[in-house]
């Protein structure tokens, strides 16, 4: 058998990370990037994940396998710029130190003013480094680039009235 292990999935009804980012882009004239936003992310479009599921079901697996699913790598800054472009916006991204934001959010959470998980900011310290070659070779799925995927996701959300 196989266990498919995706990175951050975007698109579809259940998605909230990118929609939260899009709301922030609409709300703020500048986008704060904890740690500078140079970390590597590999979001994967929901339709690509579904294609992987169908391909995995059709394959005759021998033994146990864990297969990571990820989109092509890009920086967090590139993800924000592509997200802004998808809603016809342009925002400046400003590097901010992560630690003061984590401390501030933790304090606001403890006194009940804001419920934003400080762990979201902690994740800005992480870099994705997931090879997509195993997914492409084993499942014959080539994940779409983020720019193409976010355009499709935004079009879907706009048509559904959820964005």
WOHUNOR-V667911 format. One record per residue. RES is the residue in one letter. SS is DSSP state (H for helix, E for strand, C for the rest). PSI is psi in whole degrees, 0 to 359 (* if undefined). BURIAL is b if it has 24 or more other ideal C-beta (glycine too) atoms within 12 Angstrom, else e. Layout:
RES/SS/PSI/BURIAL, RES/SS/PSI/BURIAL
This chain:
X/C/178/e, X/E/142/b, X/E/122/e, X/E/129/b, X/E/92/e, X/E/154/b, X/C/200/b, X/C/122/b, X/E/132/b, X/E/160/b, X/C/165/b, X/C/176/b, X/C/326/e, X/C/346/e, X/C/137/b, X/C/335/e, X/H/308/b, X/H/324/b, X/H/324/b, X/H/318/e, X/H/317/b, X/H/321/b, X/H/319/e, X/H/317/b, X/H/318/b, X/H/328/e, X/H/319/e, X/C/143/e, X/C/336/e, X/E/152/e, X/E/118/b, X/E/135/b, X/E/98/b, X/E/127/b, X/C/5/b, X/C/341/e, X/C/20/b, X/C/0/e, X/C/152/b, X/E/132/b, X/E/158/b, X/C/60/b, X/C/150/b, X/E/135/b, X/E/140/b, X/H/320/b, X/H/328/b, X/H/323/b, X/H/316/b, X/H/319/e, X/H/322/b, X/H/318/b, X/H/312/b, X/H/320/e, X/H/321/b, X/H/323/b, X/H/323/e, X/H/346/e, X/C/144/e, X/C/99/e, X/C/136/e, X/C/118/e, X/C/189/e, X/C/143/e, X/E/146/e, X/E/124/e, X/E/115/b, X/E/142/b, X/E/127/b, X/C/159/b, X/C/174/b, X/C/144/b, X/C/144/b, X/E/165/b, X/E/160/b, X/H/320/b, X/H/315/b, X/H/322/b, X/H/317/b, X/H/315/b, X/H/317/b, X/H/324/b, X/H/314/b, X/H/315/b, X/H/323/e, X/H/339/b, X/C/20/b, X/C/44/e, X/C/160/b, X/C/126/e, X/C/145/b, X/E/142/e, X/E/125/b, X/E/126/e, X/E/133/e, X/E/147/e, X/C/139/e, X/H/321/b, X/H/313/e, X/H/326/e, X/H/317/b, X/H/314/b, X/H/314/e, X/H/316/e, X/H/321/b, X/H/316/e, X/H/313/e, X/H/322/e, X/H/318/e, X/H/326/e, X/C/3/e, X/C/16/e, X/C/322/e, X/C/137/e, X/C/65/e, X/C/126/e, X/C/121/e, X/H/339/b, X/H/334/e, X/H/319/b, X/H/322/b, X/H/327/e, X/H/343/e, X/H/345/b, X/H/349/e, X/C/146/e, X/C/135/e, X/C/143/b, X/C/68/e, X/C/121/b, X/C/133/e, X/C/2/b, X/H/321/e, X/H/320/e, X/H/316/b, X/H/320/e, X/H/314/e, X/H/326/b, X/H/353/b, X/C/39/e, X/C/122/b, X/C/109/e, X/C/142/b, X/C/154/b, X/C/159/e, X/H/321/b, X/H/316/e, X/H/316/b, X/H/317/b, X/H/326/b, X/H/316/b, X/H/316/b, X/H/313/b, X/H/317/b, X/H/317/e, X/H/313/b, X/H/323/b, X/H/317/e, X/H/323/e, X/H/346/e, X/C/23/e, X/C/5/e, X/C/*/b
